[in-house]
């Protein structure tokens, strides 16, 4: 008798338990996490929130983290790469990342963190997103006016403010309009210096200096167009220009102040959305959530270097004071 049949039978008996176990073992979900530029401030609270929900990376979930490093072409390629990996859900940090993912897939659920999800065409409406995309909006137009108001409270003598923003995005246009309204009430002359990407911000800084601006406000939902922070802060310090940003990490880097949506809080909420989608909820059934937590950061070290004194009333309102 040929030995082939007994050997085949023996192998079948040995492999049967392993095959049965593989069939019974649930597949580990994979989550794509796409950022155009910065990712540290957003990824850590996101992964921590997942852990609190019971997800441990490389144990019962796999997170495919990708960063484009400011390269718009690479951002689109990374979106295609995540789709090719057949991840279960993709988290897209910012409007450019969400738009890149949207062009790459109509099937994979997407949790987008964007300035204006409706205006940018990501979703049909906040209440009824439709399609495969939902997420969290970081658009709060009233923040722009509040940002200028806080700057004026911190620096009462400011009368001319240059505003850097990304002129290609609808969210920033809405925010600028709110800031212009606030400027009229505060008696501040506003110079709108919209830029289309990082190179434009260098020109905007030169224009702000030429127009003798007392301070600069930088805001926007386009990390690909984010200004070269340290370069701007260095030049601003040289010309003794205080700079206010919309994100805490810029104040940490040396900006005088920052006021905006709490990025860690937004990404903790993004983890909740991912959990719901992995449990079977469709993106179309998850309304886009609007921001509820904001933070004011003041860098006293920068204020001292610029020879400025921040009123105690402003410091008492700050969520974080950098000494």
Protein Blocks (a to p, Z undefined) as FASTA:
>chain_A
ZZklmmmmmmmmmmmmmmmmmmmpccddddddddfkbmklmmmmmmmmmmmnopaghklo
ccddddekhpaklmmmmmmmmmmnopabdcdedjklmmmmmmmpckbccddddfblmlno
mambfklngpjbecddfbdfklmmmmmmmmmmmmmmbcbdcddddfkbfklmmmmmmmmm
mmmmnopacdddddfbfklmmmmmmmmmmnopabdcdddjdfklpccfklmmmmmmmnop
acddfbfklmmnopabdcdddfklmmmmmmmmmmmmmnopafklmccdddfbdcddddfk
lmmmnopacdfklmmmpmbdcZZ
